[in-house]
Amino acid sequence: MKASDIRPEDARHFLRRILSRNRERDDGRSFKVTVHMTREEAANIWAAQRWLDVYRQWGVGIEETDFTIDHTRKFLGELIEALKGQKGENEMKITIKRRGLTILAAAELHLDRYCIMRGFPDKPKNFGGKKR
């Protein structure tokens, strides 16, 4: 399976589902969540990292987030390594702490910006502006 087999919108949506199901607790205590997923769903994490690679190669990454693209890619890589350890399993699971959820939120934001930028066509060469 290639990263291009999974659209960036699908990878972003998968991260959003993880985040929406595991909201921060009201009492402010730290917590861990265990995310159960199928092998196909786990491929979305791999695709998210690959699409962030593409986004980074565009030379982008100045969005105001708590974590940079490089930091979120590194965290997604750690999740992928944890999932690789469950190679023969039908149902895979990862445990994420509060900080990990914050990093996932930054990764989702970067992917969202990437999806938005992909949606716009390239600027035409002659757009009617003045020459200087």
Protein Blocks (a to p, Z undefined) as FASTA:
>chain_A
ZZklpcfklmmmmmmmmmmmmccdfklpacdddddddfklmmmmmmmmmmmmmmmmnopa
ibccfbdfklmmmmmmmmmmmmmmmmmpmbdcddddfklmmmmmmmmmmmmmmmmmmmpc
cddfbgoiacZZ
